[in-house]
Amino acid sequence: MVRYVLKRLGLAVVTLFLILSLTFILMKLLPFQSPSGPLSSQVPFYNDQYALGYVFRFTEAHPEYGTPLFQYTLGNVNYYYYEKPIMLQYGSWLTGIFTRWEWGRSTSIRENVSAMTLIAEGLPYTIQVNVVAVILSVPLGILLGIWAALRKNKMADHVISTLVMIFISVPSFVFVSYLILIFGYNLGWLPTSWPGPAYPLSYRAAGFVIPVLALSFGSVCGYCRFTRAELCEVLSSDYLLLARTKGLTKTQSVIRHALRNAMVPILPSILAEIIGILGGSIILENLYNIPGIGKLFMTALNSRDYNVLMVDMAVFTSISLVAGVILDLSYGFLDPRIRIGEKK
């Protein structure tokens, strides 16, 4: 298992490095985005870009580097700033990450503020909403799947399967729109947008209801359908029929054998869901005005704040890769056949 774990971790690190490197280069191919504020805010920004290694700074014009990005006069000295070639910026970017953990500065959302600071401010909101959604959706989805499997081809199974197909076909942003309209505007029971810290605790707690329900619908349906399929397959297996012929009751055979074996493929998906909860929902956070990293992603994209967008994409990519690694490793720990196959 040690070699198996190291191999998966190594592949994840290489993949993350390649994705982030390609993303950085593609971002830098876009036009340089300058801050739109007054001169007093632009000068510190370009000095910071110079310190980060993304631009040249000269006291005289250098036409060989193209048109200056910015220029100003301080006393009798003229300062000219030119964008560096992309590969030089890439080298400065790698150096800044590995030596100072510096990922760049915001150009429009909050000028000259570290992009990592903006991510750190929005990440707790995304974590809170998605943790509650996972806590609600995992047990509810598995219980509904078990109930449908034990009532296969009966009324309960048909009702659950029909509802699952309906809810799994509708995106979460459609649900959140209807929830806001009905329970927020029409009935007035719940907040119509994410309540800030100035509101009372009870009102802030009510603000979780709409986004958590919208995020949970898809997960509940997915777990329900997956659990039902796995449990139905196990219930029809030969070894379970053998257990019944040896004198076990239906309840004993289901609890001791069927559920335990059906959980082998289900549990890794739950672990991946728990690890991947930070991914959040970009559209949902924008619709409900949740100040998480999903909303920050769309804000950075619309305002062309490439540095913040780059860090946000790095966070989402890292979350996806970590979830994939956890999923692979959980299969290896739960299923001995994978470990045997790796040895061979």
Secondary structure as GFF3:
##gff-version 3
##sequence-region A 1 344
A	DSSP	alpha_helix	2	29	.	.	.	ID=ss1
A	DSSP	alpha_helix	39	52	.	.	.	ID=ss2
A	DSSP	beta_strand	55	58	.	.	.	ID=ss3
A	DSSP	three_ten_helix	63	65	.	.	.	ID=ss4
A	DSSP	beta_strand	70	74	.	.	.	ID=ss5
A	DSSP	beta_strand	77	83	.	.	.	ID=ss6
A	DSSP	alpha_helix	86	100	.	.	.	ID=ss7
A	DSSP	alpha_helix	115	150	.	.	.	ID=ss8
A	DSSP	alpha_helix	155	169	.	.	.	ID=ss9
A	DSSP	alpha_helix	172	179	.	.	.	ID=ss10
A	DSSP	pi_helix	180	186	.	.	.	ID=ss11
A	DSSP	alpha_helix	201	206	.	.	.	ID=ss12
A	DSSP	alpha_helix	209	235	.	.	.	ID=ss13
A	DSSP	alpha_helix	238	245	.	.	.	ID=ss14
A	DSSP	alpha_helix	250	253	.	.	.	ID=ss15
A	DSSP	pi_helix	254	258	.	.	.	ID=ss16
A	DSSP	alpha_helix	259	275	.	.	.	ID=ss17
A	DSSP	three_ten_helix	276	279	.	.	.	ID=ss18
A	DSSP	alpha_helix	282	287	.	.	.	ID=ss19
A	DSSP	alpha_helix	293	302	.	.	.	ID=ss20
A	DSSP	alpha_helix	306	334	.	.	.	ID=ss21
A	DSSP	alpha_helix	336	343	.	.	.	ID=ss22
###
